[in-house]
Amino acid sequence: MQAVTMGSENFKQLVESNDFVIVDFWAEWCEPCKHFDAVYARMAAQHPDIVFGKLDVEASPDIARQFDITQIPCVVAIREQVIIDGQVGEMSASEFDHLIKSWRAFDLTAISEHFKKQSA
């Protein structure tokens, strides 16, 4: 699957309608972001069940602020609308793949139970 361009118009919908989303916060002027782009695209192709989004921090500064993004490239993993982790900086394909596997294995049970208790 190809990475999806994210912005203010579709960010919320993509996160709410998909169980697993990885967001790459980047900017056109950022050289490390450009280097990481090929790795990100490769991982998107290797994990078609995950939505890989790219959010330009210059075009959507409001979302970048909400996520407290101060350094780029920065990838953030969101599962079932819960931010589970983030990573700043370039990564190799093997490093990124390892992170994706750990994010996939992350147990959301405790978080789900917490929210169920709060809403009861």
Secondary structure, 3 states (H helix, E strand, C coil): CCCEEECCCCHHHHHHCCCEEEEEEECCCCHHHHHHHHHHHHHHHHCCCCEEEEEECCCCHHHHHHCCCCCCCEEEEEECCEEEEEEECCCCHHHHHHHHHHHHHCCCHHHHHHHHHHHC
